[in-house]
Each structure stands twice: as structure tokens, then as C-alpha cells.
Amino acid sequence: MAGISKNWGPPVVASPSSQAETSGRSLVVNQSLTFLTVAFFAKYLAEAWNFRVTL
């Protein structure tokens, strides 16, 4: 359970180092951006495929 929360969210244990906190925050931002990019390309490919099928 701890490994899942570590991978998918901010660290559970608050770190005294602000650098570690910033890197953890950027990791969450990078995961969100990656998910949005994948979702966008999946939507784009699906629309392109539907357009090709209708033609």
C-alpha cells in the first residue's frame, strides 16, 4: 500500500528538505502531464481512425 501511494501521489512522510518536497511535487506534475498527453493522443488517434473508417 505504501508503494502505491508513493508512486501515485505525494510522499506520505513530510520531508524536512524543501528540495525533496519540490521534486516530489514535480513528479506528480509530470505524471499528470504524461496522463493528459496519453489521453490526448488516444482521443486524436480514435478520431483519426473514425474519420478514416467513415471515408
Residue pairs with C-beta under 8 A, 6 or more apart in sequence:
2 12
5 12
6 12
8 31
9 28
10 24
10 25
10 28
11 20
11 24
14 21
15 21
15 24
